[in-house]
């Protein structure tokens, strides 16, 4: 695989040989469960995750009438959230529209579980409106943030921020990732503990896990940036911080 910022035509790709044998060119490669593409957009891995999540949502749609809330939360975390969380630090730089697609799938199963009669009625009306080309049809409103809180779930965007913050914490507070630690350097102010963003010339670098984790860390509350915090305490603080930001955005809108 030849990695570049823009897709290269097949006729322009050089032929590589090793001991006289031509090395096969591939446009997709799975490494440790993550699908890499030549432009590192991770769109193909996103499509893979979408298929997994859609399949799990379809199965839960059939089971939702026969399970209680505790079992439902366990199944959502095991068969939906686990697919999204895996490698999210690597491929979480996908576009906002991609994040919205994943979020809509989670919202669908939450709405179907808590409001089955409303969802079924909406689906029937939606089919009728689509068939009649009714452009004025509007769906009913469900507060999905409340449903996330009931299920103790973070939204997809919040999960991306969560894992970026975990990467920043491990790179600054511990030595668990020595290859990455050298990139994380604090400014002169020991009170604010702001990370120095490395100089760069392209937008491509801004989507890297290191840069994204740095920018997310710099927006974090001062309580979470204190030196000497344990990982468990840090995760509790950032969970509260993410939820408080969610409530502020909800009130403002």
TORMI-261415 format. One line per field, with one value per atom (N, C-alpha, C): atom name; x, y, z. Coordinates in steps of 0.05 Angstrom, whole numbers, plus 5000, padded with zeros to 4 digits. Layout:
TORMI-261415
guvex	c(CA, ...)
c1	c(X, ...)
c2	c(Y, ...)
c3	c(Z, ...)
//
This chain:
TORMI-261415
guvex	c(N, CA, C, N, CA, C, N, CA, C, N, CA, C, N, CA, C, N, CA, C, N, CA, C, N, CA, C, N, CA, C, N, CA, C, N, CA, C, N, CA, C, N, CA, C, N, CA, C, N, CA, C, N, CA, C, N, CA, C, N, CA, C, N, CA, C, N, CA, C, N, CA, C, N, CA, C, N, CA, C, N, CA, C, N, CA, C, N, CA, C, N, CA, C, N, CA, C, N, CA, C, N, CA, C, N, CA, C, N, CA, C, N, CA, C, N, CA, C, N, CA, C, N, CA, C, N, CA, C, N, CA, C, N, CA, C, N, CA, C, N, CA, C, N, CA, C, N, CA, C, N, CA, C, N, CA, C, N, CA, C, N, CA, C, N, CA, C, N, CA, C, N, CA, C, N, CA, C, N, CA, C, N, CA, C, N, CA, C, N, CA, C, N, CA, C, N, CA, C, N, CA, C, N, CA, C, N, CA, C, N, CA, C, N, CA, C, N, CA, C, N, CA, C, N, CA, C, N, CA, C, N, CA, C, N, CA, C, N, CA, C, N, CA, C, N, CA, C, N, CA, C, N, CA, C, N, CA, C, N, CA, C, N, CA, C, N, CA, C, N, CA, C, N, CA, C, N, CA, C, N, CA, C, N, CA, C, N, CA, C, N, CA, C, N, CA, C, N, CA, C, N, CA, C, N, CA, C, N, CA, C, N, CA, C, N, CA, C, N, CA, C, N, CA, C, N, CA, C, N, CA, C, N, CA, C, N, CA, C, N, CA, C, N, CA, C, N, CA, C, N, CA, C, N, CA, C, N, CA, C, N, CA, C, N, CA, C, N, CA, C, N, CA, C, N, CA, C, N, CA, C, N, CA, C, N, CA, C, N, CA, C, N, CA, C, N, CA, C, N, CA, C, N, CA, C, N, CA, C, N, CA, C, N, CA, C, N, CA, C, N, CA, C, N, CA, C, N, CA, C, N, CA, C, N, CA, C, N, CA, C, N, CA, C, N, CA, C, N, CA, C, N, CA, C, N, CA, C, N, CA, C, N, CA, C, N, CA, C, N, CA, C, N, CA, C, N, CA, C, N, CA, C, N, CA, C, N, CA, C, N, CA, C, N, CA, C, N, CA, C, N, CA, C, N, CA, C, N, CA, C, N, CA, C, N, CA, C, N, CA, C, N, CA, C, N, CA, C, N, CA, C, N, CA, C, N, CA, C, N, CA, C, N, CA, C, N, CA, C, N, CA, C, N, CA, C, N, CA, C, N, CA, C, N, CA, C, N, CA, C, N, CA, C, N, CA, C, N, CA, C, N, CA, C, N, CA, C, N, CA, C, N, CA, C, N, CA, C, N, CA, C, N, CA, C, N, CA, C, N, CA, C, N, CA, C, N, CA, C, N, CA, C, N, CA, C, N, CA, C, N, CA, C, N, CA, C, N, CA, C, N, CA, C, N, CA, C, N, CA, C, N, CA, C, N, CA, C, N, CA, C, N, CA, C, N, CA, C, N, CA, C, N, CA, C, N, CA, C, N, CA, C, N, CA, C, N, CA, C, N, CA, C, N, CA, C, N, CA, C, N, CA, C, N, CA, C, N, CA, C, N, CA, C, N, CA, C, N, CA, C, N, CA, C, N, CA, C, N, CA, C, N, CA, C, N, CA, C, N, CA, C, N, CA, C, N, CA, C, N, CA, C, N, CA, C, N, CA, C, N, CA, C, N, CA, C, N, CA, C, N, CA, C, N, CA, C, N, CA, C, N, CA, C, N, CA, C, N, CA, C, N, CA, C, N, CA, C, N, CA, C, N, CA, C, N, CA, C, N, CA, C, N, CA, C, N, CA, C, N, CA, C, N, CA, C, N, CA, C, N, CA, C, N, CA, C, N, CA, C, N, CA, C, N, CA, C, N, CA, C, N, CA, C, N, CA, C, N, CA, C, N, CA, C, N, CA, C, N, CA, C, N, CA, C, N, CA, C, N, CA, C, N, CA, C)
c1	c(5017, 5000, 5018, 5011, 5026, 5008, 5016, 5000, 5006, 4986, 4989, 4965, 4967, 4944, 4922, 4928, 4908, 4911, 4888, 4889, 4905, 4922, 4939, 4928, 4927, 4918, 4935, 4923, 4938, 4961, 4958, 4979, 5004, 5000, 5023, 5037, 5027, 5039, 5065, 5086, 5111, 5109, 5123, 5123, 5146, 5140, 5160, 5166, 5191, 5200, 5216, 5214, 5231, 5242, 5269, 5282, 5270, 5264, 5254, 5225, 5211, 5182, 5168, 5148, 5132, 5114, 5115, 5098, 5070, 5050, 5023, 5014, 5002, 4991, 4962, 4956, 4929, 4919, 4893, 4881, 4868, 4869, 4857, 4872, 4878, 4893, 4883, 4876, 4867, 4891, 4896, 4918, 4906, 4908, 4897, 4868, 4852, 4824, 4816, 4836, 4831, 4836, 4817, 4820, 4834, 4858, 4874, 4869, 4867, 4865, 4888, 4893, 4917, 4918, 4894, 4894, 4890, 4887, 4884, 4859, 4838, 4813, 4796, 4802, 4788, 4759, 4752, 4724, 4716, 4734, 4727, 4723, 4739, 4735, 4709, 4702, 4676, 4654, 4655, 4634, 4632, 4656, 4656, 4642, 4648, 4635, 4605, 4598, 4569, 4554, 4566, 4553, 4550, 4570, 4569, 4547, 4547, 4528, 4499, 4495, 4469, 4459, 4476, 4469, 4460, 4476, 4469, 4443, 4439, 4414, 4390, 4393, 4371, 4364, 4384, 4379, 4365, 4374, 4362, 4333, 4327, 4300, 4281, 4290, 4274, 4272, 4292, 4293, 4281, 4278, 4272, 4247, 4227, 4202, 4205, 4227, 4230, 4251, 4263, 4285, 4279, 4291, 4288, 4310, 4310, 4329, 4358, 4362, 4389, 4401, 4385, 4395, 4399, 4381, 4384, 4410, 4416, 4441, 4465, 4464, 4486, 4490, 4468, 4470, 4479, 4470, 4479, 4509, 4519, 4547, 4564, 4553, 4569, 4569, 4547, 4544, 4544, 4541, 4541, 4564, 4566, 4586, 4614, 4617, 4643, 4655, 4638, 4648, 4657, 4642, 4649, 4675, 4677, 4700, 4727, 4726, 4751, 4767, 4791, 4808, 4797, 4779, 4767, 4787, 4808, 4829, 4843, 4844, 4857, 4839, 4814, 4796, 4775, 4777, 4757, 4758, 4776, 4778, 4761, 4742, 4724, 4706, 4693, 4678, 4654, 4643, 4620, 4596, 4593, 4570, 4572, 4596, 4600, 4592, 4601, 4594, 4564, 4551, 4522, 4507, 4518, 4506, 4506, 4530, 4532, 4513, 4512, 4495, 4466, 4457, 4429, 4422, 4441, 4435, 4431, 4447, 4444, 4418, 4411, 4386, 4362, 4364, 4341, 4335, 4356, 4350, 4342, 4352, 4344, 4314, 4307, 4280, 4260, 4269, 4251, 4247, 4267, 4264, 4247, 4251, 4236, 4209, 4206, 4181, 4173, 4167, 4161, 4137, 4115, 4090, 4094, 4109, 4114, 4131, 4152, 4170, 4156, 4139, 4125, 4105, 4092, 4073, 4088, 4111, 4127, 4136, 4144, 4154, 4131, 4107, 4084, 4077, 4076, 4070, 4091, 4117, 4139, 4136, 4128, 4125, 4102, 4080, 4057, 4065, 4079, 4087, 4106, 4125, 4144, 4130, 4110, 4096, 4079, 4068, 4051, 4068, 4094, 4112, 4103, 4097, 4088, 4113, 4119, 4143, 4140, 4115, 4110, 4109, 4115, 4114, 4138, 4133, 4155, 4153, 4176, 4177, 4172, 4165, 4161, 4188, 4188, 4214, 4218, 4241, 4249, 4276, 4277, 4302, 4321, 4338, 4356, 4378, 4385, 4405, 4395, 4370, 4359, 4360, 4356, 4357, 4386, 4405, 4433, 4440, 4429, 4435, 4422, 4398, 4385, 4401, 4413, 4429, 4458, 4465, 4493, 4511, 4504, 4519, 4529, 4552, 4562, 4555, 4551, 4546, 4571, 4569, 4592, 4614, 4606, 4625, 4638, 4623, 4634, 4654, 4648, 4666, 4692, 4691, 4716, 4733, 4720, 4735, 4746, 4730, 4738, 4764, 4765, 4789, 4813, 4808, 4831, 4842, 4825, 4835, 4850, 4841, 4855, 4883, 4885, 4912, 4929, 4918, 4934, 4943, 4925, 4932, 4955, 4952, 4973, 5000, 4999, 5023, 5036, 5021, 5032, 5037, 5019, 5021, 5035, 5037, 5050, 5070, 5084, 5103, 5094, 5068, 5057, 5061, 5063, 5067, 5092, 5116, 5140, 5145, 5136, 5140, 5124, 5102, 5085, 5090, 5100, 5103, 5120, 5141, 5159, 5145, 5122, 5108, 5091, 5086, 5069, 5086, 5086, 5102, 5085, 5087, 5071, 5085, 5069, 5080, 5093, 5101, 5116, 5098, 5072, 5054, 5047, 5056, 5051, 5022, 5009, 4982, 4962, 4964, 4945, 4950, 4976, 4984, 4972, 4978, 4970, 4991, 4983, 5002, 5010, 5035, 5045, 5039, 5023, 5016, 5040, 5048, 5071, 5064, 5085, 5081, 5076, 5059, 5053, 5045, 5045, 5039, 5014, 5002, 4979, 4956, 4932, 4908, 4908, 4923, 4925, 4935, 4955, 4966, 4946, 4929, 4909, 4889, 4887, 4869, 4883, 4908, 4923, 4915, 4917, 4909, 4925, 4950, 4967, 4956, 4952, 4943, 4915, 4897, 4870, 4869, 4885, 4885, 4897, 4916, 4927, 4906, 4893, 4873, 4850, 4842, 4820, 4829, 4854, 4865, 4865, 4872, 4874, 4847, 4825, 4799, 4788, 4803, 4794, 4795, 4778, 4777, 4803, 4811, 4836, 4837, 4814, 4814, 4825, 4819, 4828, 4857, 4869, 4897, 4917, 4907, 4925, 4944, 4969, 4989, 4983, 4990, 4987, 4960, 4942, 4916, 4919, 4903, 4902, 4884, 4886, 4870, 4840, 4834, 4806, 4793, 4808, 4798, 4796, 4815, 4815, 4790, 4784, 4761, 4735, 4733, 4709, 4706, 4728, 4727, 4719, 4731, 4724, 4696, 4686, 4659, 4640, 4645, 4628, 4631, 4655, 4660, 4645, 4646, 4632, 4602, 4591, 4562, 4554, 4570, 4563, 4564, 4583, 4583, 4559, 4550, 4526, 4502, 4499, 4476, 4477, 4500, 4502, 4494, 4503, 4496, 4466, 4454, 4426, 4409, 4417, 4403, 4405, 4429, 4433, 4417, 4412, 4397, 4367)
c2	c(4976, 5000, 5025, 5043, 5069, 5090, 5103, 5122, 5150, 5165, 5193, 5209, 5235, 5253, 5251, 5245, 5242, 5214, 5204, 5177, 5178, 5158, 5156, 5136, 5144, 5125, 5100, 5077, 5052, 5052, 5066, 5066, 5082, 5100, 5116, 5103, 5080, 5067, 5053, 5056, 5041, 5012, 4996, 4967, 4961, 4949, 4943, 4913, 4906, 4878, 4872, 4848, 4839, 4811, 4810, 4785, 4774, 4793, 4785, 4781, 4780, 4776, 4803, 4806, 4831, 4831, 4854, 4857, 4866, 4851, 4858, 4884, 4901, 4926, 4922, 4932, 4931, 4959, 4963, 4989, 4989, 4966, 4964, 4943, 4948, 4929, 4931, 4908, 4907, 4900, 4917, 4913, 4917, 4895, 4896, 4905, 4897, 4903, 4929, 4945, 4971, 4970, 4979, 4980, 5005, 5002, 5025, 5028, 5053, 5059, 5077, 5079, 5094, 5124, 5136, 5164, 5169, 5147, 5148, 5164, 5162, 5175, 5158, 5132, 5112, 5110, 5118, 5116, 5087, 5070, 5042, 5028, 5036, 5025, 5036, 5061, 5071, 5055, 5049, 5032, 5005, 4994, 4968, 4970, 4991, 4995, 4999, 5014, 5019, 4993, 4975, 4950, 4933, 4933, 4919, 4931, 4957, 4970, 4966, 4968, 4965, 4936, 4917, 4889, 4885, 4897, 4895, 4909, 4933, 4948, 4932, 4919, 4902, 4879, 4867, 4845, 4855, 4878, 4889, 4898, 4907, 4914, 4890, 4866, 4843, 4834, 4841, 4831, 4851, 4876, 4898, 4893, 4879, 4875, 4854, 4838, 4816, 4820, 4843, 4848, 4873, 4874, 4897, 4917, 4939, 4961, 4951, 4936, 4927, 4910, 4892, 4874, 4891, 4910, 4927, 4942, 4954, 4970, 4952, 4928, 4909, 4902, 4897, 4889, 4912, 4936, 4959, 4963, 4962, 4965, 4943, 4918, 4895, 4893, 4899, 4893, 4918, 4942, 4966, 4984, 4992, 5011, 4999, 4973, 4960, 4963, 4961, 4964, 4993, 5012, 5040, 5047, 5037, 5045, 5033, 5010, 4997, 5014, 5023, 5038, 5066, 5076, 5102, 5125, 5122, 5142, 5145, 5122, 5122, 5133, 5123, 5130, 5151, 5162, 5181, 5208, 5213, 5238, 5239, 5220, 5221, 5246, 5252, 5277, 5277, 5301, 5304, 5289, 5288, 5274, 5244, 5233, 5205, 5200, 5218, 5215, 5216, 5234, 5237, 5211, 5197, 5173, 5151, 5148, 5129, 5137, 5163, 5172, 5166, 5170, 5165, 5135, 5117, 5089, 5083, 5095, 5092, 5104, 5128, 5141, 5124, 5110, 5094, 5072, 5058, 5036, 5045, 5068, 5080, 5089, 5102, 5111, 5087, 5066, 5043, 5028, 5029, 5014, 5030, 5056, 5072, 5082, 5085, 5095, 5077, 5051, 5033, 5040, 5050, 5056, 5081, 5101, 5125, 5119, 5103, 5096, 5081, 5061, 5045, 5062, 5081, 5099, 5117, 5127, 5145, 5131, 5105, 5090, 5086, 5081, 5077, 5103, 5125, 5151, 5160, 5153, 5161, 5147, 5121, 5107, 5119, 5126, 5137, 5164, 5181, 5208, 5206, 5186, 5183, 5174, 5156, 5146, 5168, 5186, 5207, 5233, 5231, 5254, 5278, 5274, 5296, 5310, 5333, 5348, 5363, 5364, 5379, 5361, 5335, 5317, 5322, 5322, 5327, 5305, 5295, 5274, 5287, 5270, 5280, 5283, 5297, 5302, 5284, 5272, 5256, 5267, 5271, 5280, 5257, 5253, 5230, 5233, 5258, 5262, 5251, 5254, 5242, 5211, 5200, 5171, 5162, 5177, 5171, 5171, 5191, 5193, 5170, 5162, 5139, 5114, 5110, 5086, 5090, 5113, 5118, 5116, 5129, 5128, 5156, 5157, 5181, 5181, 5204, 5205, 5197, 5193, 5185, 5206, 5232, 5254, 5255, 5251, 5252, 5228, 5206, 5183, 5188, 5202, 5209, 5227, 5247, 5265, 5250, 5231, 5216, 5200, 5187, 5170, 5187, 5211, 5229, 5239, 5244, 5253, 5231, 5207, 5184, 5182, 5185, 5184, 5207, 5231, 5253, 5248, 5237, 5231, 5211, 5189, 5169, 5179, 5198, 5208, 5230, 5242, 5263, 5254, 5237, 5230, 5203, 5187, 5161, 5157, 5135, 5128, 5103, 5099, 5074, 5074, 5099, 5100, 5118, 5107, 5123, 5134, 5121, 5130, 5156, 5160, 5183, 5205, 5197, 5216, 5240, 5236, 5258, 5281, 5275, 5296, 5314, 5305, 5320, 5337, 5363, 5381, 5404, 5410, 5432, 5459, 5480, 5507, 5515, 5540, 5549, 5552, 5556, 5559, 5532, 5527, 5502, 5501, 5524, 5525, 5516, 5526, 5519, 5492, 5484, 5458, 5456, 5475, 5475, 5462, 5443, 5429, 5447, 5446, 5462, 5447, 5459, 5447, 5448, 5425, 5425, 5440, 5453, 5467, 5447, 5455, 5437, 5455, 5442, 5457, 5447, 5426, 5414, 5409, 5409, 5401, 5371, 5356, 5327, 5321, 5336, 5330, 5337, 5356, 5364, 5342, 5322, 5300, 5276, 5279, 5257, 5254, 5230, 5226, 5243, 5248, 5264, 5293, 5304, 5332, 5335, 5317, 5318, 5315, 5297, 5294, 5318, 5332, 5356, 5378, 5383, 5404, 5399, 5373, 5367, 5371, 5363, 5367, 5397, 5414, 5443, 5455, 5443, 5453, 5441, 5423, 5410, 5428, 5422, 5438, 5434, 5454, 5454, 5431, 5423, 5402, 5376, 5370, 5345, 5346, 5370, 5373, 5372, 5369, 5368, 5345, 5349, 5328, 5308, 5283, 5263, 5249, 5256, 5242, 5213, 5196, 5169, 5167, 5146, 5143, 5141, 5127, 5124, 5151, 5167, 5194, 5212, 5210, 5226, 5219, 5194, 5186, 5196, 5196, 5206, 5236, 5250, 5279, 5286, 5272, 5279, 5269, 5248, 5241, 5263, 5273, 5295, 5320, 5325, 5348, 5346, 5323, 5319, 5321, 5310, 5312, 5341, 5355, 5383, 5400, 5395, 5409, 5402, 5377, 5369, 5383, 5386, 5400, 5429, 5441, 5470, 5474, 5457, 5459, 5455, 5437, 5431, 5455, 5467, 5490, 5514, 5518, 5540, 5538, 5513, 5508, 5507)
c3	c(5000, 5000, 5000, 4982, 4981, 4993, 5014, 5029, 5018, 5011, 5002, 5009, 5008, 5015, 4994, 4969, 4948, 4936, 4926, 4914, 4888, 4885, 4861, 4841, 4815, 4794, 4794, 4787, 4787, 4768, 4745, 4725, 4734, 4754, 4764, 4787, 4797, 4820, 4812, 4826, 4819, 4826, 4811, 4817, 4836, 4858, 4878, 4878, 4881, 4881, 4906, 4915, 4938, 4930, 4926, 4918, 4892, 4874, 4848, 4846, 4869, 4869, 4871, 4853, 4853, 4878, 4893, 4916, 4907, 4916, 4908, 4920, 4904, 4913, 4923, 4947, 4958, 4964, 4961, 4968, 4995, 5009, 5035, 5051, 5076, 5092, 5121, 5132, 5160, 5178, 5198, 5217, 5245, 5261, 5288, 5289, 5269, 5269, 5257, 5248, 5236, 5206, 5190, 5161, 5152, 5141, 5131, 5101, 5092, 5063, 5055, 5029, 5020, 5028, 5033, 5040, 5070, 5085, 5114, 5122, 5106, 5113, 5132, 5132, 5148, 5141, 5117, 5108, 5105, 5097, 5094, 5121, 5140, 5167, 5179, 5173, 5182, 5170, 5144, 5131, 5145, 5152, 5166, 5193, 5208, 5234, 5231, 5210, 5205, 5200, 5185, 5179, 5205, 5222, 5247, 5265, 5267, 5284, 5274, 5248, 5236, 5241, 5239, 5244, 5273, 5291, 5320, 5326, 5314, 5319, 5309, 5286, 5275, 5294, 5305, 5324, 5349, 5360, 5384, 5379, 5354, 5348, 5351, 5346, 5349, 5378, 5394, 5422, 5442, 5434, 5453, 5470, 5459, 5474, 5496, 5495, 5513, 5534, 5536, 5555, 5571, 5595, 5613, 5608, 5622, 5618, 5624, 5645, 5652, 5630, 5619, 5597, 5572, 5567, 5543, 5544, 5567, 5569, 5565, 5575, 5572, 5543, 5529, 5500, 5483, 5489, 5473, 5476, 5501, 5505, 5493, 5494, 5484, 5454, 5441, 5412, 5394, 5406, 5390, 5398, 5423, 5432, 5429, 5433, 5431, 5403, 5383, 5355, 5350, 5361, 5357, 5373, 5397, 5414, 5404, 5391, 5384, 5364, 5372, 5354, 5348, 5365, 5359, 5359, 5375, 5375, 5347, 5333, 5307, 5285, 5284, 5262, 5270, 5294, 5303, 5289, 5271, 5257, 5232, 5229, 5206, 5208, 5186, 5184, 5203, 5208, 5226, 5215, 5188, 5177, 5183, 5183, 5190, 5219, 5236, 5265, 5268, 5253, 5255, 5246, 5226, 5217, 5239, 5252, 5274, 5297, 5303, 5325, 5319, 5294, 5287, 5291, 5287, 5291, 5320, 5337, 5366, 5375, 5365, 5372, 5364, 5341, 5332, 5352, 5361, 5379, 5407, 5416, 5441, 5440, 5418, 5415, 5412, 5398, 5395, 5421, 5438, 5464, 5484, 5486, 5505, 5495, 5469, 5458, 5434, 5440, 5417, 5402, 5416, 5401, 5384, 5394, 5378, 5354, 5358, 5336, 5314, 5322, 5302, 5287, 5301, 5288, 5269, 5277, 5260, 5235, 5238, 5215, 5195, 5205, 5187, 5172, 5188, 5176, 5156, 5163, 5145, 5118, 5119, 5094, 5077, 5091, 5077, 5065, 5081, 5072, 5048, 5050, 5028, 5003, 5005, 4982, 4969, 4986, 4976, 4970, 4974, 4970, 4986, 5011, 5029, 5039, 5028, 5036, 5063, 5073, 5098, 5122, 5118, 5141, 5159, 5185, 5204, 5226, 5234, 5255, 5282, 5302, 5329, 5342, 5365, 5379, 5402, 5404, 5427, 5437, 5463, 5476, 5479, 5459, 5459, 5480, 5487, 5508, 5535, 5540, 5565, 5564, 5540, 5538, 5541, 5531, 5535, 5565, 5579, 5608, 5623, 5615, 5628, 5624, 5601, 5595, 5603, 5614, 5622, 5598, 5576, 5552, 5544, 5532, 5520, 5490, 5478, 5450, 5435, 5409, 5393, 5394, 5390, 5391, 5419, 5440, 5467, 5471, 5459, 5462, 5447, 5425, 5410, 5428, 5440, 5458, 5482, 5492, 5516, 5510, 5488, 5482, 5474, 5462, 5457, 5484, 5503, 5529, 5544, 5541, 5553, 5541, 5515, 5502, 5512, 5515, 5525, 5554, 5570, 5598, 5600, 5585, 5586, 5575, 5557, 5545, 5562, 5580, 5597, 5625, 5636, 5664, 5668, 5648, 5651, 5628, 5629, 5608, 5594, 5592, 5580, 5550, 5538, 5509, 5504, 5508, 5506, 5478, 5457, 5430, 5424, 5439, 5435, 5455, 5478, 5501, 5494, 5477, 5471, 5455, 5443, 5428, 5446, 5470, 5488, 5508, 5503, 5520, 5529, 5555, 5567, 5563, 5563, 5562, 5588, 5589, 5613, 5637, 5634, 5657, 5668, 5692, 5705, 5716, 5718, 5729, 5708, 5684, 5663, 5650, 5650, 5638, 5610, 5593, 5565, 5549, 5531, 5514, 5490, 5483, 5460, 5435, 5417, 5392, 5373, 5362, 5343, 5318, 5307, 5281, 5259, 5240, 5218, 5194, 5170, 5146, 5131, 5140, 5126, 5145, 5134, 5149, 5155, 5140, 5144, 5172, 5181, 5207, 5230, 5225, 5246, 5252, 5234, 5239, 5252, 5258, 5271, 5300, 5311, 5339, 5359, 5353, 5372, 5372, 5349, 5348, 5359, 5352, 5362, 5393, 5404, 5433, 5447, 5434, 5446, 5447, 5425, 5424, 5443, 5445, 5464, 5493, 5499, 5526, 5533, 5515, 5521, 5527, 5519, 5525, 5551, 5563, 5587, 5612, 5632, 5656, 5672, 5688, 5702, 5723, 5733, 5753, 5742, 5717, 5704, 5696, 5695, 5686, 5709, 5733, 5756, 5755, 5762, 5762, 5785, 5780, 5801, 5802, 5784, 5784, 5775, 5787, 5778, 5753, 5738, 5714, 5721, 5742, 5750, 5757, 5772, 5780, 5756, 5738, 5713, 5696, 5693, 5677, 5690, 5716, 5729, 5724, 5725, 5721, 5692, 5673, 5645, 5637, 5650, 5645, 5654, 5678, 5689, 5671, 5662, 5645, 5618, 5606, 5581, 5584, 5605, 5610, 5616, 5631, 5637, 5612, 5594, 5568, 5552, 5553, 5538, 5548, 5575, 5586, 5579, 5579, 5572, 5543, 5525, 5497, 5493, 5508, 5506, 5515, 5537, 5548, 5528, 5517, 5498, 5473, 5464, 5440, 5445)
//
